[in-house]
Amino acid sequence: IVREDKMLVEYNMVKIRILKDIIKGDFNKEYIVEFETAVLSKKSKLSRVLSIIENEFLKEKINLLIEYKNFTEKTKNDIYDLMRKGYKVVVKLDETMEKADAKTLNRLDVFSYILVKDKANYYSDLINTKLISNKIVKI
């Protein structure tokens, strides 16, 4: 619950930072903010969180970060729905991803960016895949 409430504060702070960037004439920055997937099942809280960044310009500048372990059969349709509404989603790969097979690579292609540790055993497979290589961010 604390992480969910933290999103409300964090999103407002990022929104202010983006407005300051606009005033300065800096239109190139993008921001990655954590997204707690537990709010997907809480429609009123989800609505409050998304209303903060509902502006089309903000949707272009803000990337919602989810962990790969939270991209499950239960949440994936809701996450895809966010993407259809124009929200950009970033995935952080973790220990739950074991290998980079064709099915996984197709699944990863929908994300704006893919955060991955360079020490992961599948890192070289991801980097060498043309489908997603331009979305990889080494952490």
Secondary structure as GFF3:
##gff-version 3
##sequence-region A 1 139
A	DSSP	alpha_helix	2	24	.	.	.	ID=ss1
A	DSSP	beta_strand	31	34	.	.	.	ID=ss2
A	DSSP	three_ten_helix	37	41	.	.	.	ID=ss3
A	DSSP	alpha_helix	43	52	.	.	.	ID=ss4
A	DSSP	alpha_helix	56	61	.	.	.	ID=ss5
A	DSSP	beta_strand	62	67	.	.	.	ID=ss6
A	DSSP	three_ten_helix	68	70	.	.	.	ID=ss7
A	DSSP	alpha_helix	76	84	.	.	.	ID=ss8
A	DSSP	beta_strand	88	92	.	.	.	ID=ss9
A	DSSP	alpha_helix	102	108	.	.	.	ID=ss10
A	DSSP	beta_strand	113	116	.	.	.	ID=ss11
A	DSSP	alpha_helix	123	127	.	.	.	ID=ss12
A	DSSP	three_ten_helix	133	135	.	.	.	ID=ss13
A	DSSP	beta_strand	136	138	.	.	.	ID=ss14
###
